[in-house]
Amino acid sequence: MPIKQDLSKYKTPEGFRGRSKYFVLIWWITYALFFRPSLQPLYGWRRFLLRCFGAKIGKKVLIRPTARITYPWKVKIGDYSWIGDEVQLYSLGDISVGEHTVISQRSYICTGTHDYNSESFDIHAHPITIGNHCWIATDVFVSPGITIADGAVVGARSTVVKNINPYTINIGSPSKEIKNR
């Protein structure tokens, strides 16, 4: 007999967010009032806010005001990297972005998933690592638990469901390696 999910049995595991629900609420308020409406060139201000909430942000990182970071304390971004407009860093688990890496507009970096075989639809987080000198082009979806190695390029509108090799070009849904960079 197939398993039917019963969402009345769902429970977020204790400590899953990495901070208290009140701290999370303070972040969401800060995001809404100070991060999102900040003027485009105020990259230093957004770096400051994220660092105040535990993110490890390198020097000269450019994060657009429309980027969305779920839990900053689970995010690490290396020096000189760029996070584009409307990028979602769904950081239920850790997200690590290397140095000199670009995540282009509307990309979705997703560390969270559910166990569809669990009646209570259990939630899980799996870290994502994106290396140095990578380019994640526009509107890319990166699945939980993925590693994108140094120097890799993932083409626009691709879906990454398996690890990406270093210095390769990858496109499609699901993404496939097409050549070396």
VODREN-642561 format. One record per residue: residue in one letter; x, z, y of N, C-alpha, C, O in turn. Coordinates in steps of 0.02 Angstrom, whole numbers, plus 50000, padded with zeros to 5 digits. Layout:
N
AXZYXZYXZYXZY/...
// end
This chain:
181
M500425000049941500005000050000500455000050062500915004050067/P500314995550110500724995350170500685001850211500175005350211/I501235003350244501235009250288500875007450352500995002250382/K500425011850373500085011150437500375016350484500425022250468/Q500565014050542500825018950590500255023050618499715020450633/D500385029450626499905034150654500245037350714500615042250707/L500125034550773500475036850833500305043950853500655046850894/S499775046850826499625053850839500155058350808500205064150826/K500555055750762501095059550729501775058450762502265061550743/Y501805053950811502445052450844502685058550884502285062050916/K503335059850881503635065050921504345062850940504735061050896/T504495063151004505185061751026505635067351001505495073151014/P506175065650966506625070850940506915075150996507055072751051/E506995081450981507285086151030507985083751049508385082051006/G508125083751114508775081751140508875074151143509415071951162/F508385070251124508455063051121508655060051189509065055451191/R508365062551242508515059851309509205061851334509475058651379/G509495067051306510155069251327510145074051386510665076851403/R509585074851417509475079551472508755081951467508355079251430/S508595087151506507915089851505507425084851536507615080451573/K506785085651519506275081251548506245081951624506045077251658/Y506435087751650506425088851723506995084951755506915082051809/F507575084851723508145081051749507975073551748508135069951796/V507655071351694507445064351689506965062751747507025057551778/L506495067151759506015066151814506365065651882506195061551923/I506865069951892507245069751955507605063051962507635060152016/W507885060551906508205053951909507695048551928507835044451971/W507115048551896506615043351910506385043551984506275038352014/I506325049552011506145050252082506705047652126506585043952174/T507325049552109507905047152147507955039552145508095036352195/Y507845036852085507865029552077507335026252123507485021452159/A506725028852122506175025852160506275026552236506105022052273/L506545032152257506595033452330507255031252361507265029552420/F507795031352323508455030252353508855024452323509225021152359/F508775023152259509155017852226508825011052238509115006552269/R508225010252213507875003752214507765001052286507874995152296/P507565005152334507465002352401508105001652443508074999652501/S508685003252413509315002752452509464995452469509304990952431/L509774994452526509944987752549510454984552502510874987952473/Q510414978052497510834974152451511574976052453511864977252400/P511894976552512512614977652512512834984952499513424986452502/L512364989352485512544996452477512744998152405512485002752374/Y513224994352379513454995352310513765002252301513655005552250/G514145004552351514455011152347513935016752342514025021552305/W513385016052378512845020852376512545021252306512425026652280/R512415015452275512125015452208512615018152156512415021652109/R513265016552164513765019552120513765027152126513785030752076/F513725029552188513705036752201513105039952166513185045052132/L512515037052175511915039952144511975040252068511815045252037/L512215034752039512285034651966512795039851943512685043251892/R513345040451979513845045551960513565052551967513725056951926/C513145053752017512825060352025512405062151964512315068051949/F512155057151928511745058251869512135057151804511835056251751/G512795057251809513215057351749513465050751724513825050551674/A513295045151757513565038751736514305038451751514545041351800/K514675035051708515385033951719515445026751745515405021951707/I515555026251811515555019751845516255018551874516505022651912/G516555012951855517225011251879517235009151951516725009051986/K517835007451974517905005652045517644998552056517714994052014/K517354997652116517104991252141516574988052095516494981952096/V516224992052056515664989552015515104987552062514934991252108/L514804981752051514244979352091513604979852049513534976451998/I513154984052072512504984952039511964983352090511924986552142/R511554978552073511024976352119510474981752121510364985252072/P510124982252178509614987452185509024986752138508674991552125/T508904980752112508344979752066508524981051993508094980651949/A509154982651980509354984451911509014991051892508884995251935/R508854991751829508504997751805508935001051751509114997951702/I509095007451762509485011251714509065017151692508885021451732/T508895017351628508435022451602508745029451607508455033851640/Y509315030451576509665036951577510385035751598510795033951555/P510555036751661511235035351685511785039051648512335036551640/W511635045151625512135049151590512345046151523512805048751490/K512025040851502512205037351440512515030551454512545026251409/V512745029451516513005022851536513725023551561513885028051599/K514135018851538514825018351562514945011051579514825006551539/I515195009751641515335002951664516045002851692516215006851736/G516444998151667517144997651688517244994451756516774991651785/D517854994951781518044992451847517844985151857517904981051811/Y517614983551917517484976751941516924973151903516874966951909/S516514976551866515964973251831515364972551876515294976151926/W514914967951857514314966451897513704967251852513684964951795/I513194970651880512544971351848512044967951895511934970251951/G511734962551871511324958151914510614960751926510404965951902/D510254956751965509564958351983509124958851921509164954751876/E508714963951921508214965151869508504965951799508144965151749/V509144967551794509434969251729509154976051708509104980651749/Q508974976551645508734982851617509264985551570509424982451519/L509534991351587509974995051542509545000451511509505006051536/Y509234998851455508775003351420509205008051378509285007151318/S509455013151412509985017451384509705023551348509875029251365/L509275022351298509075027951255509685030251215509745036151199/G510125025551199510775026951169511315024951219511165022451273/D511935026151201512485024551246512565017051256512495013151210/I512715015251319512885008351336513565008551370513675012151419/S514025004651342514695004151371514824996851390514774992351348/V514984995751453515134989151479515864989351503516054993851540/G516254984451480516964984351497517104982351569516654982151611/E517744981051582517974979051648517884971451658517924967551611/H517754969551721517704962451740517174958751699517264952951681/T516634962151684516084959351644515474958351688515334962351732/V515114952851676514514951251714513914951451667513914948251614/I513404955351687512754955051654512274952151705512104955351755/S512074945951693511684942151743510954944251744510714947851700/Q510614941851795509924943751811509454943351751509494938851709/R509004948151750508454948651702508674949651630508264948951584/S509304951351618509514952851549509264959751530509174964151573/Y509164960751465508884966951440509354969551385509414966551332/I509674975151400510154978251353509784984251323509694989351356/C509574983551260509094988151229509394992251173509544989551119/T509494998751184509775003051132509245006451089509425009751040/G508615005851106508095009451070507675005051024507554999151039/T507455008050969507015004550922506605009750885506725015750890/H506115007450847505695011850807505735009950734505875004150717/D505625014750691505605013550618504895011450600504445015650596/Y504795005050590504115002450575503885004450505503295003550489/N504335007150463504145009550397503965016950398503795019850346/S504005020050456503845027150463503135027750489502945024650539/E502745031750456502055032850478502035035450550501585033850589/S502525039650567502545042550635502925038150685503035040250742/F503125032150663503445027250707504055030250742504145029650802/D504485033550701505075037050727505495032550772505575026650760/I505755035550825506175031950873506905033250856507095038750834/H507325028150866508045028550854508415025250911508165020650943/A509015027650923509455024550974510105022550940510385026250900/H510335016550957510965013950930511375011250988511125007251027/P512005013450995512405011451053512545004051056512555000551005/I512645001651116512844994751129513504994851166513594998651214/T513974990651143514624990051176514714982751197514664978151155/I514854981751260515004975051287515714975551314515864979751358/G516154971351289516864971851305517064969751375516644968951419/N517714969051384518014966851447517954959251453517964955651403/H517894956851515517914949651531517354945651498517454939751482/C516784948751487516204945351457515744942751511515764944951568/W515334937951491514794935651534514164935251491514124931351444/I513684939451509513024939351480512594935651531512444938351584/A512404929451515512054925151564511334927551573511124932551544/T510964924051614510294926151634509814926951575509804922951528/D509414932251578508844933251533509034933851460508684931351416/V509594937151446509834938251377509554944851352509544949851389/F509344945051289509134951251257509684953151207509874949151165/V509924959451213510424962151167510094967751128509854972651157/S510094967051062509764971751017510164978251009510764978351022/P509834983650987510174990050975510744989350925510694985650875/G511294992950938511854993350891512344987650894512784987150852/I512284983250943512694977250947513354978650983513384982651030/T513884975150960514524974950996514654967751016514644963250974/I514774966651080514974960151105515704960951125515874964551171/A516144957451088516864958451095517134955451160516794951551193/D517744957451177518074955151239518044947651247518134943851199/G517914945451308517954938451326517384934051303517384928051316/A516884936951271516334932851245515854930851301515784934251351/V515534925051290515004922651334514374921951293514384919151238/V513814924451320513164923551288512744919551336512624921651393/G512514913751314512144909051357511454911451376511164915951345/A511194908451429510544910251457509994910351404509964906051360/R509564915351409508964916151368509124916951294508694915551251/S509714919151278509904920351208509654927151186509524931651227/T509594927951120509414934351089509984936251042510124932650994/V510294941951055510874944051016510644949150965510444954750982/V510674947250901510454951750846511024953350798510924957150750/K511614950450810512204952250770512804952350817512794949450871/N513334955750795513924956550837514214949750856514164944950819/I514524949650916514814943550944515574944050941515864949050961/N515894938750916516624938550910516964937750977516664935251025/P517604939850982517964939251045518074932051065518184927651024/Y518044930951131518204924451162517844918651129518134913451112/T517194919651120516764914351092516184912951140516004917251181/I515894907051134515294905251171514724905551121514774902851066/N514184908851140513614910051095512974908351132512884910351189/I512524904651098511894902851129511334903051077511454902751017/G510724903651102510134902851059509774909351044509974914851064/S509234908451007508814914050987508624913150914508154909450899/P508964916450868509524921150880510164917450901510254911550886/S510594921050935511204917950960511654915750902511704919050851/K511984910150914512464907450866513104905650903513084903150959/E513664906950870514314905150899514384897550896514304894550843/I514544894450954514604887150954515324884750965515494879250943/K515744888750998516444886751007516834892651035516554897851053/N517484891751039517914896751070517924895751145517814890251170/R518054901251179518094900951252518794898951272518944898351332/
// end
